Amino acid sequence: MAALSHLLAPYDPWIRFEPYLLPGEEHLLGTNDLGQDILSELIYGTRVSLIVGFGAALMATIIGTAVGLFSGYLKGTVDEILMGLTDIFLMIPQIPLIIVLAAFLRPSFWLVALLMGSLWWTSTARVVRSKALQVSEMGYVRAKRALGFSSLHIMLSDVLPNICHVVMPKFLLSIASAMIAEASISFLGLGDPASKSWGMMINFAFSRGGFINGYWWWYLAPGLCITLFVMSVVLMGHFLEEKEMSILRLE
């Protein structure tokens, strides 16, 4: 739906109609204070919200996997340095820092995704490191080390494929966290006002009297979309984690 938003949306989200229309045949979810069709805003907002969620989660997963992989396999001084760096990032109050940086820098959903992705990799790094420590001591890995294969070759060809199943749940949970953070930052008015996102829709409804005047159709749809999407992603992540735990118990 996000990729085909320009085809699925009944109207251009910037076109103005009569303001404050209740949901009906012409406007299934009504219109806002500017007369913009809320369903069209919602569909276009899907693209921005998903870009932020998936972009931040992908960046955090790549960084966390790389740090955990090198730390768990190489051990020693490399492990101490990388885990020390991880501990430093864990001490940083991430959401307040993102809010402060977003307030001083030019508002952009790309900036929000970049900030979240560069800060939220620590939990992934710890999980990957723990698994990499186990895999690095397996017989076939030790045999390849004895045969003279490079550490990078072993990490990419033998260790990484055996830790992917622990990375996916962290990736899904990172998507949920990023989307909640994007909605929170946008609600505080620190998002990009020129872009349509679910968080900005709620922000406009709040700041322009939608809550006070009872225009429930203005903020209900984006709120439900955020809630349902985050719940579905979290449930998938927990399902994969439970599946991994059951496999470990069998072993």
VOBA-1610 file (N, C-alpha, C; in pm, whole numbers, padded with zeros to 5 digits, always signed):
BEGIN
Met+00083-00120+00000Met+00000+00000+00000Met+00086+00126+00000Ala+00199+00120+00076Ala+00287+00237+00082Ala+00347+00268-00054Ala+00387+00164-00129Ala+00450+00185-00259Ala+00350+00235-00362Leu+00224+00198-00347Leu+00121+00235-00445Leu+00027+00342-00391Ser+00076+00423-00297Ser-00010+00523-00234Ser-00069+00621-00334His+00009+00657-00437His-00041+00753-00536His-00152+00693-00622Leu-00161+00560-00625Leu-00266+00494-00701Leu-00386+00458-00614Leu-00361+00425-00488Leu-00468+00380-00399Leu-00546+00496-00336Ala-00479+00608-00314Ala-00545+00722-00250Ala-00654+00778-00341Pro-00774+00801-00288Pro-00882+00854-00372Pro-00858+00996-00419Tyr-00782+01074-00343Tyr-00754+01214-00379Tyr-00607+01244-00349Asp-00561+01354-00407Asp-00432+01409-00366Asp-00449+01460-00222Pro-00360+01422-00129Pro-00380+01461+00011Pro-00369+01611+00036Trp-00322+01687-00062Trp-00309+01832-00044Trp-00428+01908-00101Ile-00515+01840-00177Ile-00634+01906-00233Ile-00732+01938-00121Arg-00796+02055-00129Arg-00887+02098-00023Arg-01032+02085-00067Phe-01112+02032+00026Phe-01257+02023+00009Phe-01321+02100+00123Glu-01446+02071+00150Glu-01511+02136+00264Glu-01452+02081+00394Pro-01413+02169+00487Pro-01349+02121+00611Pro-01447+02053+00707Tyr-01393+01969+00792Tyr-01465+01902+00901Tyr-01583+01817+00853Leu-01569+01755+00737Leu-01675+01666+00690Leu-01667+01534+00765Leu-01782+01484+00809Leu-01788+01353+00873Leu-01762+01244+00770Pro-01718+01126+00814Pro-01700+01014+00720Pro-01828+00987+00641Gly-01814+00974+00510Gly-01929+00951+00423Gly-01887+00885+00293Glu-01975+00889+00195Glu-01949+00821+00068Glu-01833+00885-00008Glu-01832+01018-00015Glu-01726+01086-00090Glu-01593+01086-00016His-01599+01097+00115His-01477+01097+00197His-01498+00993+00308Leu-01443+00875+00287Leu-01472+00762+00375Leu-01429+00786+00519Leu-01325+00865+00538Leu-01278+00896+00674Leu-01294+01044+00707Gly-01370+01116+00626Gly-01394+01257+00652Gly-01281+01346+00604Thr-01287+01474+00644Thr-01184+01572+00610Thr-01137+01643+00735Asn-01020+01708+00725Asn-00965+01780+00840Asn-01004+01927+00835Asp-00933+02011+00912Asp-00967+02152+00919Asp-00940+02227+00790Leu-00849+02174+00707Leu-00819+02236+00578Leu-00901+02175+00465Gly-00984+02079+00497Gly-01065+02013+00395Gly-00991+01902+00322Gln-00877+01861+00372Gln-00801+01753+00307Gln-00859+01617+00344Asp-00865+01529+00246Asp-00922+01396+00267Asp-00833+01314+00360Ile-00891+01267+00471Ile-00812+01198+00573Ile-00766+01061+00526Leu-00849+00990+00449Leu-00808+00860+00397Leu-00686+00874+00306Ser-00685+00977+00223Ser-00570+01000+00135Ser-00445+01034+00216Glu-00463+01117+00320Glu-00350+01148+00409Glu-00297+01021+00475Leu-00389+00936+00517Leu-00351+00812+00585Leu-00270+00720+00494Ile-00315+00707+00370Ile-00246+00619+00275Ile-00108+00675+00241Tyr-00100+00805+00216Tyr+00030+00866+00188Tyr+00120+00863+00312Gly+00060+00878+00429Gly+00138+00874+00553Gly+00197+00738+00582Thr+00135+00633+00527Thr+00189+00498+00545Thr+00331+00488+00493Arg+00356+00552+00379Arg+00488+00545+00318Arg+00594+00607+00409Val+00567+00725+00461Val+00665+00792+00546Val+00688+00715+00676Ser+00578+00671+00739Ser+00590+00599+00866Ser+00668+00469+00849Leu+00643+00398+00740Leu+00713+00272+00716Leu+00859+00295+00679Ile+00887+00402+00603Ile+01026+00434+00569Ile+01106+00460+00696Val+01048+00539+00787Val+01117+00567+00913Val+01135+00439+00994Gly+01027+00361+01007Gly+01033+00239+01087Gly+01132+00137+01033Phe+01118+00104+00904Phe+01206+00004+00844Phe+01349+00057+00827Gly+01362+00185+00791Gly+01495+00243+00772Gly+01575+00244+00901Ala+01513+00293+01009Ala+01583+00297+01138Ala+01615+00156+01188Ala+01519+00064+01173Ala+01540-00074+01219Ala+01650-00143+01139Leu+01651-00120+01008Leu+01754-00183+00924Leu+01893-00132+00960Met+01904-00001+00979Met+02034+00057+01015Met+02080+00006+01151Ala+01989+00005+01249Ala+02025-00044+01383Ala+02063-00191+01381Thr+01994-00270+01299Thr+02023-00414+01291Thr+02158-00439+01226Ile+02189-00365+01120Ile+02319-00382+01053Ile+02434-00345+01147Ile+02422-00229+01213Ile+02528-00187+01305Ile+02541-00285+01421Gly+02428-00320+01482Gly+02431-00412+01596Gly+02485-00549+01561Thr+02446-00600+01443Thr+02496-00731+01400Thr+02646-00727+01376Ala+02694-00621+01311Ala+02838-00608+01285Ala+02918-00599+01415Val+02872-00515+01507Val+02942-00499+01635Val+02941-00630+01713Gly+02824-00694+01723Gly+02815-00819+01798Gly+02895-00931+01735Leu+02896-00936+01602Leu+02969-01042+01531Leu+03120-01030+01554Phe+03174-00911+01534Phe+03317-00890+01555Phe+03355-00910+01702Ser+03270-00860+01791Ser+03299-00871+01933Ser+03296-01016+01980Gly+03195-01091+01938Gly+03182-01229+01983Gly+03282-01324+01921Tyr+03321-01298+01798Tyr+03414-01390+01731Tyr+03560-01359+01764Leu+03596-01231+01759Leu+03737-01194+01778Leu+03779-01194+01925Lys+03683-01165+02014Lys+03708-01168+02159Lys+03823-01073+02197Gly+03880-01094+02314Gly+03997-01018+02358Gly+03978-00868+02361Thr+04078-00797+02311Thr+04077-00650+02314Thr+03964-00593+02229Val+03939-00654+02114Val+03830-00607+02027Val+03697-00616+02100Asp+03674-00727+02170Asp+03551-00746+02246Asp+03538-00640+02355Glu+03646-00613+02426Glu+03642-00514+02534Glu+03610-00375+02480Ile+03672-00338+02369Ile+03650-00205+02311Ile+03506-00192+02262Leu+03460-00291+02186Leu+03325-00282+02129Leu+03217-00288+02236Met+03234-00372+02337Met+03136-00379+02445Met+03141-00254+02533Gly+03260-00195+02546Gly+03269-00068+02617Gly+03194+00042+02544Leu+03208+00043+02411Leu+03134+00139+02328Leu+02984+00114+02339Thr+02945-00012+02342Thr+02803-00046+02357Thr+02749+00003+02490Asp+02826-00014+02597Asp+02783+00033+02729Asp+02766+00184+02732Ile+02854+00256+02661Ile+02842+00402+02655Ile+02712+00441+02586Phe+02680+00376+02474Phe+02556+00407+02403Phe+02434+00368+02486Leu+02447+00263+02567Leu+02335+00222+02653Leu+02304+00328+02759Met+02405+00403+02800Met+02385+00506+02903Met+02323+00633+02847Ile+02324+00649+02715Ile+02269+00770+02654Ile+02116+00765+02659Pro+02051+00868+02712Pro+01904+00874+02707Pro+01858+00899+02563Gln+01820+00793+02494Gln+01807+00799+02349Gln+01693+00888+02301Ile+01573+00867+02354Ile+01458+00948+02309Ile+01480+01096+02339Pro+01520+01136+02461Pro+01548+01278+02485Pro+01653+01335+02391Leu+01758+01255+02362Leu+01863+01303+02271Leu+01807+01324+02131Ile+01726+01231+02083Ile+01665+01245+01950Ile+01576+01369+01946Ile+01501+01393+02053Ile+01412+01509+02059Ile+01493+01638+02054Val+01602+01644+02130Val+01687+01764+02133Val+01749+01789+01995Leu+01806+01684+01935Leu+01869+01699+01803Leu+01767+01737+01697Ala+01648+01674+01703Ala+01544+01706+01605Ala+01496+01850+01620Ala+01500+01902+01743Ala+01456+02040+01767Ala+01553+02141+01709Phe+01683+02108+01709Phe+01784+02203+01663Phe+01820+02186+01516Leu+01797+02068+01460Leu+01828+02044+01320Leu+01703+02059+01235Arg+01723+02066+01104Arg+01610+02084+01012Arg+01519+01962+01017Pro+01387+01980+01043Pro+01297+01866+01055Pro+01294+01784+00926Ser+01312+01653+00940Ser+01310+01562+00826Ser+01290+01421+00877Phe+01205+01344+00809Phe+01186+01206+00853Phe+01311+01122+00828Trp+01394+01163+00730Trp+01521+01094+00708Trp+01614+01116+00827Leu+01613+01236+00882Leu+01697+01267+00998Leu+01653+01184+01118Val+01523+01174+01139Val+01470+01095+01251Val+01512+00949+01238Ala+01498+00894+01117Ala+01537+00754+01093Ala+01687+00734+01117Leu+01767+00830+01071Leu+01913+00821+01088Leu+01952+00826+01236Leu+01890+00916+01311Leu+01921+00928+01453Leu+01883+00802+01529Met+01764+00750+01501Met+01720+00629+01571Met+01806+00509+01535Gly+01837+00496+01407Gly+01919+00383+01364Gly+02059+00384+01422Ser+02113+00504+01443Ser+02250+00515+01495Ser+02257+00499+01647Leu+02141+00495+01714Leu+02140+00485+01860Leu+02083+00353+01912Trp+02001+00286+01832Trp+01925+00172+01883Trp+01984+00036+01848Trp+02111+00027+01827Trp+02173-00099+01786Trp+02227-00180+01903Thr+02225-00124+02023Thr+02295-00185+02136Thr+02238-00320+02178Ser+02106-00332+02186Ser+02047-00459+02228Ser+02074-00569+02126Thr+02069-00533+01997Thr+02102-00630+01892Thr+02247-00676+01904Ala+02337-00582+01932Ala+02479-00616+01945Ala+02502-00715+02057Arg+02435-00698+02169Arg+02454-00788+02283Arg+02402-00929+02253Val+02285-00935+02189Val+02228-01066+02155Val+02316-01139+02054Val+02360-01067+01951Val+02445-01128+01847Val+02578-01171+01906Arg+02637-01090+01993Arg+02764-01126+02055Arg+02752-01257+02132Ser+02644-01270+02209Ser+02624-01392+02288Ser+02617-01516+02199Lys+02543-01503+02088Lys+02530-01617+01996Lys+02660-01642+01921Ala+02730-01536+01883Ala+02857-01551+01810Ala+02962-01620+01897Leu+02960-01594+02027Leu+03053-01661+02119Leu+03031-01812+02117Gln+02904-01853+02113Gln+02872-01996+02109Gln+02916-02059+01977Val+02880-01993+01866Val+02909-02050+01734Val+03059-02057+01710Ser+03133-01957+01759Ser+03278-01953+01733Ser+03353-02069+01797Glu+03292-02136+01895Glu+03358-02249+01962Glu+03313-02384+01908Met+03228-02383+01806Met+03185-02510+01747Met+03300-02575+01670Gly+03290-02707+01656Gly+03399-02785+01598Gly+03436-02745+01457Tyr+03337-02725+01371Tyr+03369-02693+01232Tyr+03431-02555+01217Val+03394-02462+01308Val+03455-02328+01304Val+03601-02336+01350Arg+03625-02411+01454Arg+03762-02427+01503Arg+03849-02498+01399Ala+03787-02593+01327Ala+03861-02664+01221Ala+03902-02570+01109Lys+03812-02479+01071Lys+03844-02385+00963Lys+03952-02287+01008Arg+03949-02250+01136Arg+04056-02163+01187Arg+04191-02236+01179Ala+04189-02363+01215Ala+04313-02441+01212Ala+04367-02458+01070Leu+04275-02459+00972Leu+04316-02474+00832Leu+04366-02343+00771Gly+04355-02234+00847Gly+04411-02108+00801Gly+04314-02014+00733Phe+04183-02043+00740Phe+04085-01951+00682Phe+04086-01819+00760Ser+04065-01709+00691Ser+04067-01578+00756Ser+03945-01561+00848Ser+03961-01475+00947Ser+03852-01449+01042Ser+03730-01393+00970Leu+03753-01301+00875Leu+03641-01241+00802Leu+03565-01346+00722His+03637-01436+00658His+03572-01543+00580His+03487-01631+00671Ile+03541-01669+00786Ile+03468-01757+00877Ile+03345-01685+00933Met+03361-01556+00968Met+03248-01482+01023Met+03134-01471+00922Leu+03167-01445+00797Leu+03063-01425+00695Leu+03003-01556+00645Ser+03084-01660+00636Ser+03035-01785+00576Ser+02983-01885+00677Asp+03028-01877+00802Asp+02990-01979+00901Asp+02917-01922+01023Val+02966-01812+01076Val+02906-01757+01198Val+02778-01681+01167Leu+02784-01589+01070Leu+02668-01506+01038Leu+02543-01586+01002Pro+02552-01688+00915Pro+02430-01766+00884Pro+02367-01833+01005Asn+02447-01859+01109Asn+02396-01927+01228Asn+02342-01833+01334Ile+02349-01703+01309Ile+02293-01608+01405Ile+02178-01527+01346Cys+02146-01551+01219Cys+02039-01473+01154Cys+01905-01492+01224His+01882-01612+01278His+01753-01640+01341His+01733-01562+01472Val+01841-01513+01532Val+01825-01430+01652Val+01819-01282+01616Val+01860-01249+01494Val+01859-01110+01450Val+01719-01066+01407Met+01644-01156+01342Met+01513-01119+01289Met+01416-01068+01396Pro+01403-01135+01513Pro+01313-01080+01616Pro+01354-00940+01660Lys+01484-00915+01673Lys+01531-00782+01712Lys+01498-00679+01605Phe+01507-00721+01478Phe+01473-00631+01368Phe+01326-00590+01374Leu+01238-00688+01398Leu+01094-00659+01404Leu+01061-00569+01522Leu+01120-00597+01637Leu+01094-00513+01755Leu+01150-00373+01736Ser+01258-00361+01660Ser+01314-00228+01631Ser+01221-00147+01542Ile+01153-00215+01448Ile+01055-00146+01364Ile+00945-00085+01449Ala+00893-00165+01543Ala+00786-00117+01630Ala+00833+00002+01714Ser+00951-00008+01771Ser+01005+00101+01853Ser+01026+00228+01772Ala+01076+00212+01650Ala+01102+00328+01564Ala+00973+00398+01524Met+00869+00320+01496Met+00742+00382+01455Met+00677+00455+01572Ile+00687+00399+01692Ile+00634+00468+01810Ile+00713+00597+01834Ala+00845+00589+01821Ala+00928+00708+01841Ala+00898+00815+01737Glu+00881+00774+01612Glu+00849+00872+01506Glu+00716+00940+01535Ala+00617+00862+01578Ala+00487+00920+01610Ala+00498+01016+01729Ser+00579+00979+01828Ser+00597+01064+01945Ser+00666+01196+01909Ile+00772+01186+01829Ile+00846+01306+01789Ile+00758+01396+01702Ser+00682+01336+01611Ser+00592+01415+01526Ser+00482+01479+01609Phe+00430+01406+01708Phe+00326+01460+01794Phe+00375+01582+01871Leu+00503+01582+01906Leu+00561+01697+01976Leu+00591+01814+01883Gly+00564+01796+01753Gly+00585+01903+01656Gly+00726+01912+01602Leu+00805+01805+01618Leu+00944+01806+01573Leu+00964+01728+01444Gly+00855+01681+01384Gly+00864+01612+01257Gly+00862+01711+01141Asp+00865+01657+01021Asp+00864+01740+00901Asp+00720+01778+00868Pro+00682+01906+00884Pro+00543+01946+00857Pro+00504+01936+00711Ala+00603+01926+00622Ala+00575+01918+00478Ala+00549+01775+00432Ser+00565+01677+00521Ser+00544+01537+00483Ser+00424+01481+00558Lys+00356+01388+00495Lys+00241+01323+00557Lys+00289+01197+00629Ser+00264+01190+00758Ser+00291+01069+00834Ser+00181+01053+00938Trp+00168+00934+00992Trp+00064+00910+01091Trp+00085+00997+01215Gly+00210+01014+01256Gly+00239+01098+01372Gly+00205+01244+01348Met+00235+01295+01228Met+00203+01435+01197Met+00053+01456+01188Met-00021+01356+01143Met-00167+01368+01138Met-00224+01387+01279Ile-00173+01310+01375Ile-00218+01324+01513Ile-00175+01458+01570Asn-00055+01502+01535Asn-00006+01632+01581Asn-00095+01746+01532Phe-00131+01743+01403Phe-00218+01848+01348Phe-00357+01843+01412Ala-00408+01723+01436Ala-00539+01711+01500Ala-00536+01769+01641Phe-00427+01748+01711Phe-00415+01800+01848Phe-00395+01951+01850Ser-00305+02000+01766Ser-00270+02143+01769Ser-00376+02232+01705Arg-00461+02175+01620Arg-00562+02255+01551Arg-00703+02232+01605Gly-00713+02177+01724Gly-00843+02168+01790Gly-00924+02044+01763Gly-00865+01944+01700Gly-00940+01822+01671Gly-00981+01747+01796Phe-00894+01746+01897Phe-00925+01676+02022Phe-01028+01754+02103Ile-01006+01883+02116Ile-01093+01966+02200Ile-01234+01972+02144Asn-01246+01985+02013Asn-01377+02003+01950Asn-01446+01872+01913Gly-01384+01759+01945Gly-01449+01631+01924Gly-01450+01581+01781Tyr-01352+01623+01700Tyr-01345+01572+01561Tyr-01270+01438+01563Trp-01336+01337+01615Trp-01273+01208+01643Trp-01218+01140+01517Trp-01285+01161+01403Trp-01242+01095+01280Trp-01106+01146+01231Trp-01065+01261+01282Trp-00939+01322+01240Trp-00818+01247+01296Tyr-00828+01207+01423Tyr-00713+01143+01488Tyr-00732+00994+01514Leu-00855+00942+01504Leu-00879+00802+01535Leu-00810+00708+01435Ala-00819+00741+01305Ala-00763+00652+01202Ala-00611+00638+01214Pro-00534+00749+01221Pro-00388+00731+01236Pro-00350+00665+01367Gly-00425+00693+01473Gly-00396+00629+01601Gly-00416+00479+01595Leu-00524+00436+01531Leu-00550+00293+01516Leu-00445+00227+01427Cys-00405+00295+01320Cys-00303+00239+01230Cys-00172+00215+01304Ile-00129+00314+01383Ile-00006+00298+01459Ile-00018+00182+01558Thr-00130+00179+01630Thr-00151+00075+01732Thr-00152-00064+01671Leu-00231-00083+01566Leu-00246-00216+01506Leu-00116-00262+01440Phe-00049-00171+01371Phe+00076-00211+01304Phe+00183-00247+01406Val+00197-00165+01510Val+00298-00193+01612Val+00267-00324+01684Met+00140-00346+01716Met+00102-00470+01783Met+00133-00592+01697Ser+00104-00583+01568Ser+00130-00697+01479Ser+00279-00727+01468Val+00361-00622+01458Val+00506-00641+01447Val+00562-00698+01578Val+00516-00646+01691Val+00563-00695+01821Val+00525-00842+01841Leu+00402-00878+01804Leu+00359-01017+01818Leu+00442-01110+01730Met+00473-01066+01608Met+00559-01148+01522Met+00698-01164+01582Gly+00751-01054+01638Gly+00882-01061+01701Gly+00885-01155+01819His+00782-01147+01905His+00774-01236+02021His+00755-01381+01978Phe+00678-01403+01872Phe+00660-01539+01821Phe+00793-01600+01778Leu+00873-01522+01706Leu+01003-01572+01662Leu+01097-01595+01780Glu+01089-01507+01882Glu+01172-01527+02001Glu+01133-01653+02075Glu+01001-01677+02088Glu+00955-01799+02155Glu+00995-01923+02077Lys+00991-01913+01945Lys+01032-02026+01860Lys+01180-02056+01881Glu+01261-01951+01889Glu+01405-01969+01913Glu+01429-02031+02050Met+01356-01986+02151Met+01374-02040+02286Met+01335-02187+02292Ser+01229-02225+02221Ser+01187-02365+02219Ser+01293-02453+02152Ile+01357-02401+02047Ile+01464-02476+01980Ile+01583-02495+02075Leu+01617-02388+02149Leu+01728-02397+02244Leu+01698-02496+02356Arg+01572-02500+02402Arg+01537-02595+02507Arg+01548-02739+02458Leu+01512-02762+02331Leu+01524-02897+02275Leu+01670-02939+02263Glu+01756-02841+02232Glu+01898-02871+02221Glu+01961-02902+02356
//
